[in-house]
Amino acid sequence: MALLETITSDLKQAMRDKDKLKTSVLRMVLSEFKYAMTSENAKAEELEDKEALKILMGYHKRLEKSLKDYPEGDKKQLIESELAILLPYMPEKMSADDLSKVVDDTLAKQDETNFGVLMKYILAEHGSQVDPGQLSRLLKERLKG
């Protein structure tokens, strides 16, 4: 089932269960999806899973940044709850060992030593499975050594 369909189905269930927080979070995600579908560039009938995942990850990232802005308290707990609701829809991240292996394999296959080019290549290959921050640190470490 496509991500858009899954979230729509889960929204309906949350509404039936009268789960206000989950309903609110999923409505926000669907709103982001619809905005992307009707933007001037896209105007698409369907939203591809890859695009939907990119939008979802962007929303997740904004919530994580918001989490850092609030000290302990109700608002911080609310944001943590929202992040927990989004977690099942997020792709599973690659472990540090697997990422290390990917970086080593890429460096062995590529003659390239340009950081930006290598980042783009690995992110294109493994996309949402990779944490860009972790990849950046690991790649910089390997290129220095």
Secondary structure by P-SEA (a helix, b strand, c coil): ccaaaaaaaaaaaaaaacaaaaaaaaaaaaaaaaaaaaccccccccccaaaaaaaaaaaaaaaaaaaaaccccaaaaaaaaaaaaacccccccccaaaaaaaaaaaaaacccccaaaaaaaaaaaccccccaaaaaaaaaaaaac
